[in-house]
Amino acid sequence: MTQIYSGSCLCGAVTFEITGEFKKFFLCHCSRCQKTSGSAHCANLFAPGAKLTWLSGEDKLSFYHHPDTNFARNFCSNCSSLVPIRNEARDIVVAPAGCLDTDIEITPQAHLFTDSKGNWDNILNDISQFEKLPG
């Protein structure tokens, strides 16, 4: 079912819509995703055949392509937030889950590249959880 998802970067300069359906949701632990996120993994949604429309801030987009690989990222040049990227060759939109402002129905389906995960990352499901910063 085709849906419209909206999203933005942290500073709000870049806004967008994705028209389509997310078919895959992966938590990627590869070293490149760790570097771009500064965290254990990136949470990426994949929408084959989807349309990506920039509503504002297209002039604020920066693009990075890692040499000799297929790894690429779009990000806001103001706040460095990752935002969706369209891979024309594969006819797919890849969206960082955290940049969406609308709810999604799909949940993560797999952890990827776990052989690259940090030695401190044991998929971290069994540690304490807090609704706010603990005091």
QUITAGI-V922601 format. One line per field, one symbol per residue. ss: DSSP state (H for helix, E for strand, C for the rest). phi: phi as a letter, one per 30 degrees, with the letter a starting at -180 (. if undefined). Layout:
# QUITAGI-V922601
ss = ???
phi = ???
This chain:
# QUITAGI-V922601
ss = CCEEEEEECCCCCCEEEEEECCCEEEEECCHHHHHHHCCCCEEEEEEECCEEEEEECHHHEEEEECCCCCCEEEEECCCCCEECEEECCCCEEEEEHHHECCCCCCCCCEEECHHHCCCCCCCCCCCCCCCCCCC
phi = .dbcccaadddidcbabcclbdcbbbcccdddddddcibdaccccbbdidcccddaiedcdcbbbdeibcdbbcadddciddbebccddchbccbdedcdccdbcdcecacchddcdddcccihdccebbdbddc
